[in-house]
Amino acid sequence: MKYVAMIYGNQAKWDSFPAEDWPEAIARQEAFNRKYRESGELIGAYGLADAAAARLVRREGGAPAVTDGPYLETKEYPAGFCLLDCESQERAQEIAADMPFADVDPVELWPVLHESAADV
């Protein structure tokens, strides 16, 4: 079963994080990524751009209509996500709890219910 583990953040959180702590934080995330890639349970880990870079895309009259995003008006926004492939929900929860900073901020875990066939 596949799961998406969502990480949330906001500009105030990034601004409050001491610059000298970033190298260690990145190293912790890379160690996590390496560990679960090697186990075959981490399909990919992706960091997202700041919310100011998000765009909303609709179709109007058959053409793209693009406006500034993000869609939700909220203090926190998606900052990144991991795509997991685990034998059970319990295992996905163990991996999510092992994510760097899961002791400080929660990780939202979503089961992936459908995957488009790759050979279509």
Secondary structure by P-SEA (a helix, b strand, c coil): cbbbbbbbbcaaaaaaccccaaaaaaaaaaaaaaaaaaaccccbbbbbcccccbbbbbbcccbbbbbbcccccccccccbbbbbbcccaaaaaaaaaaccccccbbbbbbbbcccccccc
